[in-house]
Amino acid sequence: MAGKFYVIVGILALLFIILYSLLPFYSKNDPTLLGLPLFYWYQIILMPIGALVFYVVVMIIRD
């Protein structure tokens, strides 16, 4: 059971890294949200999500 959990967490971390790596797809001015282009608000949304994902990864690896 623990091995499957490690694989799932690793896949989530890898998925998050891939989401950040898709720069050509989100490097656009439209759509805007509160006056910010897609490039900025996409990264602003991913920052707290990434912090949570990597916090969970570190807590799991630490045990």
C-alpha positions as CSV (number, residue, x, y, z in Angstrom):
1,M,0.0,0.0,0.0
2,A,2.8,2.4,0.9
3,G,4.5,1.8,-2.4
4,K,1.4,2.8,-4.4
5,F,1.1,6.0,-2.3
6,Y,4.7,7.0,-3.1
7,V,4.0,6.5,-6.8
8,I,0.9,8.6,-6.7
9,V,2.6,11.4,-4.9
10,G,5.5,11.3,-7.3
11,I,3.1,11.5,-10.3
12,L,1.4,14.5,-8.7
13,A,4.7,16.3,-8.2
14,L,5.8,15.5,-11.8
15,L,2.5,16.7,-13.1
16,F,2.9,20.0,-11.3
17,I,6.4,20.4,-12.8
18,I,5.0,19.7,-16.2
19,L,2.3,22.3,-15.7
20,Y,4.9,24.9,-15.0
21,S,6.9,23.8,-18.1
22,L,4.1,24.5,-20.5
23,L,5.3,28.2,-20.9
24,P,4.5,28.4,-24.7
25,F,0.9,27.6,-24.0
26,Y,0.2,30.1,-21.3
27,S,2.5,32.9,-22.4
28,K,-0.4,35.0,-23.7
29,N,-2.0,38.3,-22.9
30,D,-5.6,37.1,-23.2
31,P,-7.6,36.2,-21.2
32,T,-7.1,38.7,-18.4
33,L,-8.2,38.4,-14.8
34,L,-8.4,41.5,-12.7
35,G,-6.2,43.3,-15.3
36,L,-3.5,40.6,-15.2
37,P,-2.6,38.6,-18.4
38,L,-2.9,34.8,-18.4
39,F,0.9,34.5,-17.9
40,Y,0.8,36.1,-14.5
41,W,-2.4,34.8,-13.0
42,Y,-1.6,31.2,-14.1
43,Q,1.7,31.4,-12.2
44,I,0.0,33.1,-9.2
45,I,-2.6,30.3,-9.0
46,L,0.1,27.6,-9.3
47,M,2.3,28.9,-6.6
48,P,0.2,28.0,-3.5
49,I,-0.9,24.7,-5.2
50,G,2.8,23.9,-5.8
51,A,3.8,24.7,-2.3
52,L,1.1,22.4,-0.9
53,V,2.1,19.6,-3.3
54,F,5.8,19.8,-2.5
55,Y,5.0,20.1,1.3
56,V,3.1,16.8,1.1
57,V,5.9,15.2,-0.9
58,V,8.5,16.3,1.7
59,M,6.3,15.1,4.6
60,I,5.8,11.7,3.0
61,I,9.5,11.2,2.1
62,R,10.5,12.3,5.6
63,D,8.7,9.4,7.2
